[in-house]
Amino acid sequence: MIEIQGLTKKYGSFYALNDLNLTLNEGTVFGFVGANGAGKSTTFSILATLLQPTAGDAFVNGKSVKTEAHEVRKQIGYMPDFFGVYDQLKANEYLDFYGASYGIAESEREKLIPQLLELVNLTHKRYEYVDLLSRGMKQRLCLARALIHDPKVLILDEPASGLDPRARVEMRDILRQLKDMGKTILISSHILPELAEMCDEIGVIDGGRLIAHGSVAEIQAQLAGERKITVKIKGLLENAVTFFEEDPFASKVEIQLEKNSIIFNYRGTEEDQINLLKKALEHNLRVISFSEAETNLEDVFMEITKGAK
């Protein structure tokens, strides 16, 4: 459904995007993770035909964003991170205006608009003026606007930005429904755990480059070779510290003191960890507890982008 080939965008000597390549199948929910300025919005603007690339091309359902922009716009629904609303229109009038702009017949719009308002949980606000809606309601109304022409692809740039926790949950539930409808969805967000719940694939972008791409499990597995464990040991501090200083992986050990016990936070492979525990027992150090820290997307993002240029 989406194919990005060598996509590059330069401003002078600055690369906003640098040779981006990506292929997404129909029905995929893809999450773009990256800091501000990483290239997420630039990519989405090019896919939405709002920005011309310096080099490369992108295709939506086989149509080029460079040479077939009009056809691409029929395939996509775009929700930017910042958008304007017409304050003097009511919610249903707002959607009716955009439906007419897409050439949808009035009789069809009369059926479609109530369905969209129900989908985004705004039926009770259909006669409210847009400027009186909360930010979360405006976000959902903008999503309904992006769906007015039943696009195959949704491009959502920070759809949960600035929303309170309840509004984020509502937005997430709507996106799940759209996924079940078979839409191909691209989402950019800083709210990484929510991307993990919603997305089939995740892409980490940094400095205009896609530096990691795969399923949530595949990206998390990139850190699986070096896990973090916490070992709580009872015994003499001097003996324990001497033991860990002799360990070849001592540089990965952080020591914390608690009443009558010592806590070691240790990074290493699974084999390293097994050997560490064996040696601790051999040295008569009493292991009280042993636990492995769960790796989440924030850990993955920070580790992958560490030192990325």
C-alpha positions in Angstrom: 0.0 0.0 0.0 2.9 2.4 0.8 6.3 2.2 -0.8 9.0 4.8 0.0 12.1 4.8 -2.1 15.3 6.8 -1.2 13.2 9.7 0.1 15.4 12.7 0.7 14.6 16.3 1.7 17.3 18.9 2.0 17.2 22.5 3.1 20.6 23.9 2.0 23.1 21.5 3.6 20.6 20.2 6.2 19.0 16.8 5.6 15.5 16.7 7.1 15.2 13.3 5.4 18.1 11.2 4.2 17.5 8.2 1.9 14.4 6.9 3.7 13.2 3.5 2.5 10.1 1.7 3.7 7.4 -0.7 2.5 4.0 -1.2 4.2 1.4 -3.7 3.3 -2.3 -3.0 3.2 -4.0 -3.0 6.6 -0.8 -2.3 8.5 -0.7 0.1 11.5 2.7 1.7 11.5 4.1 3.9 14.2 6.8 6.5 13.6 8.9 7.1 16.8 11.3 10.0 16.9 12.2 13.2 18.7 11.2 16.6 17.5 13.0 17.4 14.2 13.8 13.7 13.5 11.9 13.7 10.2 8.4 12.4 11.1 6.4 15.4 10.0 8.5 15.9 6.9 7.8 12.3 5.8 4.1 12.7 6.4 4.0 16.0 4.6 5.6 14.4 1.5 3.2 11.4 1.7 0.3 13.9 1.9 1.6 15.6 -1.3 2.1 18.9 0.7 5.9 18.9 0.2 8.1 17.9 -2.7 11.1 15.7 -1.9 14.6 16.7 -3.0 15.2 13.1 -4.2 13.5 9.8 -4.2 9.8 9.1 -4.5 6.9 7.6 -2.5 3.9 5.6 -3.8 0.5 5.2 -2.2 -1.4 2.3 -3.6 0.9 2.5 -6.7 0.5 6.3 -7.3 3.5 8.6 -7.1 3.4 11.5 -4.7 5.5 13.5 -7.2 3.7 12.9 -10.5 0.2 11.7 -9.4 -0.5 13.9 -6.5 -4.2 14.3 -7.4 -4.7 10.5 -7.4 -2.8 10.1 -4.1 -5.1 12.6 -2.4 -8.0 10.4 -3.2 -6.3 7.5 -1.4 -5.3 9.3 1.8 -6.8 11.0 4.8 -4.4 13.4 6.4 -4.5 14.7 10.0 -1.7 17.2 10.7 -0.3 17.8 14.1 -1.7 21.3 14.0 -4.9 22.0 12.1 -7.4 24.8 11.8 -11.2 24.7 12.2 -13.9 27.0 11.0 -15.2 28.5 14.2 -18.5 29.7 12.8 -19.5 26.2 11.7 -21.2 23.5 13.7 -19.7 20.0 13.8 -22.1 18.6 11.3 -21.7 21.6 9.0 -17.9 21.3 9.2 -18.0 17.7 7.9 -20.7 18.6 5.3 -18.3 21.3 3.9 -15.5 18.9 3.5 -17.8 16.2 2.1 -18.9 18.6 -0.6 -15.3 19.6 -1.3 -14.6 15.9 -2.1 -17.6 15.9 -4.4 -19.8 13.6 -2.3 -23.4 14.0 -3.2 -25.7 15.7 -0.6 -27.8 12.6 -0.2 -24.7 10.6 0.6 -23.4 13.2 3.0 -26.7 13.1 4.9 -26.1 9.3 5.6 -22.4 9.5 6.0 -22.0 12.4 8.5 -24.1 10.8 11.3 -22.0 7.6 10.9 -18.7 9.4 11.2 -19.9 11.4 14.2 -20.9 8.1 15.9 -17.5 6.6 15.1 -15.7 9.4 16.8 -18.2 9.7 19.6 -19.4 13.1 18.7 -23.1 12.4 17.9 -24.1 14.4 21.0 -22.1 17.4 19.7 -23.3 17.5 16.1 -25.0 20.9 16.5 -22.3 22.4 18.7 -20.1 25.2 17.2 -16.6 23.9 16.5 -14.9 26.6 18.6 -16.8 25.5 21.7 -15.5 21.9 21.5 -12.7 20.7 23.8 -9.3 19.9 22.3 -9.9 16.2 22.4 -13.3 16.7 20.6 -11.6 18.8 17.9 -9.0 16.1 17.4 -11.7 13.5 16.9 -13.7 15.8 14.6 -10.5 16.3 12.5 -10.1 12.5 12.3 -13.7 12.3 11.1 -12.9 14.9 8.5 -9.9 12.8 7.3 -12.3 9.9 6.9 -15.0 11.7 5.0 -14.0 10.3 1.6 -13.3 6.7 2.9 -9.6 6.7 2.2 -7.5 3.5 2.2 -4.6 5.2 4.0 -4.7 7.4 7.2 -1.7 9.6 7.9 -2.0 10.9 11.5 0.7 13.2 12.8 0.7 13.2 16.6 -3.1 12.5 16.9 -2.9 12.3 20.7 -0.8 15.5 21.1 -1.9 17.6 24.0 -4.8 15.3 25.0 -5.6 14.4 28.6 -5.5 10.7 29.6 -9.2 10.1 29.0 -9.1 11.7 25.5 -6.0 9.7 24.6 -7.9 6.5 25.6 -10.8 7.5 23.4 -8.5 8.3 20.5 -6.8 4.9 20.9 -10.1 3.1 20.9 -11.2 4.8 17.7 -7.9 3.9 16.0 -8.4 0.2 16.9 -11.8 0.3 15.2 -10.2 1.8 12.1 -7.6 -0.9 12.2 -10.4 -3.5 12.3 -11.9 -1.9 9.3 -8.7 -2.7 7.3 -7.3 0.9 7.0 -3.6 1.3 6.5 -2.6 3.7 9.3 0.6 5.7 9.8 0.9 7.3 13.3 3.6 9.5 14.7 3.8 9.9 18.4 6.0 10.5 21.5 3.7 8.4 23.6 5.6 5.2 23.0 3.7 2.7 25.1 0.5 3.6 23.3 2.2 2.9 20.0 3.2 -0.5 21.3 -0.5 -1.3 22.0 -1.8 0.0 18.6 0.9 -0.7 16.0 1.8 -3.8 14.0 5.2 -2.3 13.1 7.3 0.5 14.6 10.0 2.6 12.9 12.5 4.6 14.8 13.7 7.7 12.9 16.6 9.9 14.0 18.3 12.7 12.1 16.3 12.0 9.0 17.2 8.3 8.9 15.2 5.2 9.7 17.5 3.5 12.1 15.3 0.7 13.2 12.2 -1.0 11.7 10.1 -4.0 12.6 7.4 -5.4 14.9 7.4 -4.2 18.5 8.8 -7.6 19.5 11.6 -7.4 16.9 12.7 -4.0 18.0 12.6 -4.9 21.6 14.6 -8.0 20.8 17.4 -5.7 19.6 18.1 -5.1 23.3 17.5 -8.7 24.3 21.2 -9.5 24.1 22.0 -7.3 27.0 19.4 -7.4 29.8 19.3 -5.5 33.0 18.8 -7.5 36.2 18.7 -6.5 39.9 20.3 -8.8 42.4 19.7 -8.3 46.1 22.4 -9.9 48.3 22.7 -10.2 52.1 26.2 -10.3 53.6 29.3 -8.3 54.2 29.6 -5.2 51.9 33.4 -5.6 51.6 33.1 -9.3 50.5 30.4 -8.5 48.0 32.1 -5.5 46.5 35.4 -7.3 46.2 33.6 -10.2 44.4 31.9 -7.9 41.9 35.1 -5.9 41.3 36.8 -9.1 40.2 34.0 -9.9 37.8 34.9 -9.2 34.1 31.7 -7.3 33.7 32.2 -5.1 36.7 31.9 -1.9 34.7 28.2 -2.8 34.1 27.4 -3.1 37.8 25.7 -0.3 39.8 25.7 -0.8 43.6 23.0 0.5 46.0 22.9 0.0 49.7 19.9 -0.8 51.7 19.5 -1.8 55.4 21.3 -5.1 55.9 21.5 -5.8 52.2 23.2 -4.8 49.0 21.5 -4.3 45.6 23.4 -4.7 42.3 21.9 -3.5 39.0 23.7 -5.5 36.4 23.7 -5.4 32.5 24.8 -8.4 30.5 23.8 -11.4 28.4 21.8 -14.2 29.8 24.9 -16.3 30.0 26.7 -13.6 31.9 23.9 -13.4 34.4 23.9 -17.1 35.0 27.6 -17.2 35.6 27.3 -14.2 37.9 24.8 -15.9 40.1 26.8 -19.1 40.2 29.9 -17.3 41.3 27.9 -15.3 44.0 26.8 -18.6 45.5 30.3 -20.1 45.3 31.5 -17.1 47.3 28.9 -17.7 50.0 27.0 -14.6 49.1 23.3 -15.0 50.0 21.0 -14.0 47.1 17.8 -12.7 48.5 16.1 -11.8 45.3 16.7 -11.8 41.6 14.6 -9.9 39.0 14.9 -8.8 35.3 13.8 -5.3 34.3 11.1 -5.3 31.7 12.2 -3.6 28.5 9.7 -1.2 27.1 9.7 1.0 24.1 11.2 4.0 25.9 14.2 1.8 26.8 14.4 0.7 23.2 14.1 4.2 21.8 16.8 5.6 24.1 19.2 2.7 23.4 18.7 2.7 19.6 19.1 6.5 19.3 22.1 6.7 21.7 24.9 7.9 19.6 22.9 8.0 16.3 24.0 10.7 13.9 
